[in-house]
Amino acid sequence: MPVQQRQRRVQTAQLNSNQPSSKQASKMPKRRKKQLSTELKARIVGLSEAGMARSAIARKFGMVRQTVSGIVTRFSE
């Protein structure tokens, strides 16, 4: 491996060193999932079925597109 590549790896490792290690991460409290009401899920599915883009729905409700996609996939059946 060339010296420059090794130096970049060391620099990258040093930059990432401020992230918690796996031991520290296991001691951190776990995040709880935010419970969404059935009414909100129904509104999201309704907007999607009406043709609104999932990214626009996500922006409207302040969530990420993947969350909207998951709701639409699970609850539109």
HELIX and SHEET records of a PDB file:
HELIX    1   1 VAL A    3  LEU A   15  1                                  13    
HELIX    2   2 ASN A   16  ASN A   18  5                                   3    
HELIX    3   3 SER A   22  LYS A   27  1                                   6    
HELIX    4   4 THR A   38  GLU A   49  1                                  12    
HELIX    5   5 ARG A   54  PHE A   61  1                                   8    
HELIX    6   6 ARG A   65  PHE A   75  1                                  11    
END                                                                             
